[in-house]
């Protein structure tokens, strides 16, 4: 999986540290974070849109995962489709 902060490939080490670097041929599946799922999480757990959550101290580490347009679209989806 790609590290969300540095975008380097890392492998789960079975709860051991340090994480092992991925193979050179990079044939590992890539995990993509779903902006709509994150927007629902932000609405329910943080009580605010994802765009606002990404401006908080807790959300800043995730701010570069999605483009601003993707975040706006995810927030709009949540607004149009409440749980």
C-alpha positions in Angstrom: 0.0 0.0 0.0 1.2 3.5 -0.6 2.0 5.7 2.5 -0.5 8.6 2.4 2.1 11.1 3.6 5.1 10.2 1.5 3.5 8.1 -1.2 6.2 5.5 -0.9 5.2 1.8 -1.2 5.3 -0.1 2.1 4.2 -3.6 3.1 2.3 -4.5 6.2 4.8 -6.1 8.5 2.3 -8.2 10.5 2.2 -5.6 13.3 6.0 -5.5 13.5 8.1 -2.5 13.0 9.8 -1.2 11.0 7.7 -1.5 7.9 9.4 -3.4 5.1 9.9 -1.6 1.7 7.9 -2.9 -1.2 9.4 -4.9 -4.0 11.2 -3.1 -6.7 8.8 -4.2 -9.4 6.0 -2.5 -7.5 3.4 -5.3 -8.2 1.5 -4.6 -5.0 -2.1 -3.6 -5.1 -2.6 0.1 -4.5 -5.2 1.2 -1.9 -7.2 4.3 -2.9 -9.0 6.2 -0.2 -12.6 6.9 -1.1 -13.4 10.6 -0.8 -17.2 10.0 -0.5 -16.6 7.5 2.4 -14.3 10.1 4.1 -16.9 12.8 3.6 -19.6 10.6 5.3 -17.1 9.9 8.1 -16.4 13.7 8.5 -20.1 14.5 8.6 -20.9 11.8 11.2 -17.8 11.8 13.4 -16.5 15.3 13.1 -19.8 17.1 12.5 -18.5 19.0 9.5 -17.8 18.7 5.8 -14.7 16.9 4.7 -13.3 20.2 3.3 -13.5 21.7 6.7 -12.2 18.7 8.5 -9.1 18.7 6.3 -8.3 22.1 7.6 -8.2 20.9 11.2 -5.0 19.7 13.0 -6.4 16.2 12.9 -7.3 16.4 9.2 -4.2 18.1 7.8 -2.2 14.8 7.4 -4.9 13.7 4.9 -5.3 17.0 3.1 -3.2 16.1 0.1 -4.9 12.8 -0.6 -7.6 14.2 -2.8 -7.9 17.2 -5.2 -10.0 20.1 -4.0 -12.6 19.3 -6.7 -12.9 15.7 -5.5 -13.4 16.9 -1.9 -16.1 19.4 -3.0 -17.8 16.6 -5.0 -17.7 14.2 -2.1 -19.2 16.8 0.3 -21.9 17.6 -2.2 -22.7 13.9 -2.6 -23.1 13.6 1.2 -25.3 16.7 1.3 -27.5 15.3 -1.5 -27.6 11.8 0.0 -27.7 12.0 3.8 -27.5 8.8 5.8 
